[in-house]
Amino acid sequence: MMNDNSYVEVMVARKASPLMQILKYVLFTLAALAFIMGFLGGMIVLVIACIVFGVAGYFVSLNASIEYEYQYCEREITVDKILNKSRRKRVAVFETDKMEALAPSRSYHLDDYRKNTNYRTLDFSSGTNEQPDPTYTMYYDGREKVIFEPNSQMIEAVKNVAPRKVFTD
């Protein structure tokens, strides 16, 4: 049996959008073409276009590869967003005391919450349509609906501190 001080960490890679992948390659190709044509033709406008396309391609490539890291520690679930396997940003912290319910996304335990459409949806899942559905939905603090993919150890750790709020169906 786990205690309140348990620590669980889960990494989930977000499915890359095909549009973002194509856009990344198009922008870098345009940057290369503008660079070559700018120096061959001596046009400063094309060199500036090269810089603009290169910077845009960089930011698109950051958002093309996204991973989420969930951490459960001391009654808190934190979610970090990792961009391009190099930049980390904390995107959310959820306290188990303010959690209303946590269950598989298709669970009947969440039917009462689905009726209320005032929840802001936060999707920290991989975005794949796997069967069976690996996602869990957490309703938090009367305002947020959080979709994520915890593993069984994380579910058990949260269930140990909030047994009436966590359902595994």
N, C-alpha and C positions, 0 to 999 in steps of 0.2 A: 504494500500500500504506500502510495506517494504522500509526502507531506506538503505543506503550503510552500515550502522553499524549493520545490522541484523546478527543474529547468529543462525545457524542451525547445528544440530548434528545428524548423522545417524550411526547406528551399523549394520553390516552385518556379519553373521557367514559363513565362508567358508565351503563348503561341505567337510567332512573328506574323504580322499582317503582310500579305503579299504586296499590297499597295505600297507599304513603307519600304519593302525591299527593292521594288522596282524604282521608286522615287529616289532612293539612295544612289543606285547605279546611274540613273539618268542625270542627277545633279553632278556627280563626280565626272561623268563623261563630258557634260557641258563645260565644267570647269577646266578640264584638260584641253578641250577644243578651243575655248576662249583664250587659254594661256598660249597655246601654240600659235593661233591666229594673231593674237595681240603682239607677240614678239616678232613674228614674221612680217606683219603689216605695220608694225610700229604704232599701233593705235592704243592709246592709254585707256580708252573706254572699254576695250576688250580685256585689258589687264584688270580693270576694276570689276568687270563682269566675272572674271575668273575668281577673284577673291570672294565676291558675293555668292557665286555658285558653290565654292568650296566650303564656306562657312555654313551655308544652308544644308549642304550634304553632311557636314559634321553633326549638326543638330538632329537631322533626320536619322543618321546612323545610331546616335545615342538612344533614340526612342524605338529603334527597330529591334533591339535586343534588350528585353526587360525581364528581370527575375524579381520575385518577391520572397522575402525571408520573414517568416513568422517566428516569434520568440515568446515563449510563455515563461515568466519568472515572477515569483512573488505576487500572485493574483493579478498580473497584468499580461495582456497580449499586445505585443508591439509588432508593427508591420513596417519593414524597410523595403524600399524600392531600389534595385540595383540596375543602373543603366550601363549597358555595354560592358558588363563585368568589371567596371572600373570605378564608377561613381555611385556612392550610397547616399540615400536620402530617407530619413524617417518620415513616413507618411501618416501614421496613425498610432495611437496608444489607446487600448481599451481596458478598463478595469472590470474585473468579474463582478464586482458589487453592483455596477450599473447595467450589467447585461440582463436582458429580459428573457431571452430564450436562445438556445443554440441547438440546432438539429440538422440532419441531412436536408438539403434544399427541397426535396420533394416530400418531406415528412408531413403527415397529417397534423402533427403537433403545432405546425406553423400556420394552420388555416385561419385562426383568429387574427393573426398579424397581417396576413395577406389582404384582408378586407380594408385595412387602413392604407391608403395610397400616399400618405403624407411623409413617408420615410424617404430619406435621401439614400440612394443606392451607391455603395462603394464596392466595386468588383476587384478583388485581389486574387482572382483565380487564374488558371493557366489559359482559359478561353477555349479549351478543347471540348469536343462533344463526345467524351468517352462514355461507354456504358459498362457497368453501372456508373451513375453520376457520382464523382468523387467529391463534389462540393458540399460544403456546409453553409448554412445561413445563420447569421447571428443578428438578432434585433437588439439594438443597443440604445439605452437612455431615451427611448420614446422618439428618437429622431433619425436613427440610421439603421439601414439594412446592409449588413456586411456579408459579402460572398467570398469565401476563401476555401482552401483545400488543406486542412490540418491532417496530420497522420493520427493513428489510433493512440499513440502515447500522449499527444497533446490533448486529445479529447478526454482521455482518462484523467490527466492532470487537472483539467478545468472541472471535470465532473467531481473530482474529489473535494474541491472547494465550493462548488455550487451544484449539488446533486439534483436539486429540484428544477434547475434551469437548463440542464443538458440532457438531450435525448439522443439515443443511438439507434432507435427503431430496430 
